[in-house]
């Protein structure tokens, strides 16, 4: 198993129809470089690097009509067992667990409210190699209209327990895995309409949230929630040129 413990978000990737555009946008926004998979079957899957270390990925959409989206992956030591638990807890298996070459084993699921997420059972690729520094994943958060249902579901699937306190910038609940808060949960916000559906959001750390938001707009993105202060730092919600939603946060000292 990797250094990312089972039950902990370990990776995020972007599904988008224009990988060249995504590479250019995120290179300019976060200072990433990129490595494109040499396997033809990978469809140009790209690993984004920060100072040579893997931080996130991007690949083609699973279906032609799939909206561009950032996805959260949770580490597991048994993707097939996770699939069984998802179904037993009332969720859906969207893509049954399968091997990604020699890199790892993954599955794609939906919780009872419709929020999609993936699991990653590592082999050669262990997930992100750095977190919580500018240009890397800093936080993953479930936005759901059914927090009680989510509490039951994620406890059964990952063994998470809710910590009902303001543990992060916009979270009403912190998900505790063992002794650690590993993710958050909040109710839908008016400025981020999701047509009643739940979803997982990904936040990336930045040195300056205002500068990152301005840089995103200059390169064809949009600001959904303007930069604002929180106890943990200054944050904003953005969309890339294809409409994929993500957050940035300048962590407080």
Secondary structure by P-SEA (a helix, b strand, c coil): ccccccccccbbbbbcccaaaaaaaaaaacccccccccccccccbbbbbcccccccccccccccccccbbbbbbbbccaaaaaaaaaaacccccccccccccccccccccccccccbbbbbcccccccccccccccccbbbbbcccaaaaaaaaaaacccccccccccccccbbbbccccccccccccccccccccccbbbbbbbbccaaaaaaaaaaabbbbccccccccccbbbbbcccccccbbbbcccc
